[in-house]
Each structure stands twice: as C-alpha cells, then as structure tokens.
Amino acid sequence: MSSPAESASLLLKLFELRRDPVMRTARDWFVRDFNPTSYDEVIAALGGEHNPHFRMVAGYWDMACSFVVHGAIDWQMFIDANPEAIPAFAKVEPYLAELRTRVGPDYFGMHWEAVMTRIPGGAALFRQFREGLRAAAETGAA
C-alpha cells in the first residue's frame, strides 16, 4: 500500500491529466450530454461521433481506479479527491454487464466498478445521480 504522500502525489498527477483540453471536452460531453436510459443509447454513443469521448472518460476512470485496486492510491483519498468519478460511473453502471457480454472486453470498467461498488449505499447513490443528471439535462440545467 502507498503512503498518504505517495497517494497524494499520484492523485495530483491524475488531476493534471484531467486538465488536458481534449479530456475536458470529453468530460464535458460525458457529464452534460451523455445520459443514457437504455443499453441501446450507450451503443449509439459508442457507434457515433462521441465514441472517442466515451472511451476517453471510461478509460481514464478505469485506469485511475486500477491504481486504487492495486494499492498505489488509498481508496478513501481517491473517493475524496475524485467525486466526479461517482456520477460518471452511475451513468454506465446499469449497462456494464451487457456491454461486457455483447461488446467486450469482459473486463471493461472492472477497476472502476471495483472502486465504486465499495461506496456504502452505492446502488442508491448511483440511482440518485442518474435521476438527477437526467432531470437536469431535460431542463437544460446541466
């Protein structure tokens, strides 16, 4: 396991990656415009112009969470420093199993899922985020 200082250093490096202009564009789309209500909507995003955005955001969070899974970053520090990972995960969580079986790979998002599902009351929290983000998108408040 990493020390608090090592975890903090890695968290700062991850934060810097999120500041990349292309990543900012991808995150903005993911947070504001990507609000799937079905597996088919996820597939539509993967098959359309936002495929790079989806892959960049999902790949980033899975990579970042892999550091937690393997002990390079403390779980609580990660959750405290990366609240954005939670609503982002909430958007894909209902479709992970089907994505893995129908599209692959079978390990898609497994680190992200492992970290997020440790959150106490996570299922209810994810549902709450999905509903709130969809409502905000419908009213233009997102």
DAFENDA-V87841 format. One record per pair of residues at least 12 apart in sequence whose ideal C-beta (glycine too) atoms are under 7 Angstrom apart, sorted by the first residue. I is the first residue (numbers start at 1). J is the second residue. If there is no record, write none. Layout:
# DAFENDA-V87841
i: (I I)
j: (J J)
This chain:
# DAFENDA-V87841
i: (1 2 2 2 2 4 7 7 7 8 10 10 10 11 11 11 11 14 17 23 23 26 26 26 27 29 29 30 30 30 32 32 34 35 35 35 35 36 36 39 39 42 42 57 58 58 61 61 61 61 62 62 62 65 65 65 65 66 68 69 69 69 75 75 78 79 85 86 86 86 87 87 89 89 89 90 90 90 91 92 93 96 96)
j: (71 71 72 73 74 74 73 74 77 77 67 72 73 73 77 78 81 64 60 56 60 53 56 57 57 50 53 53 57 88 137 142 91 91 133 134 137 91 95 95 98 95 99 88 92 109 85 88 89 112 109 111 112 111 112 114 115 111 115 111 114 115 115 118 115 119 116 116 125 129 129 133 112 116 126 126 129 130 130 109 126 109 113)
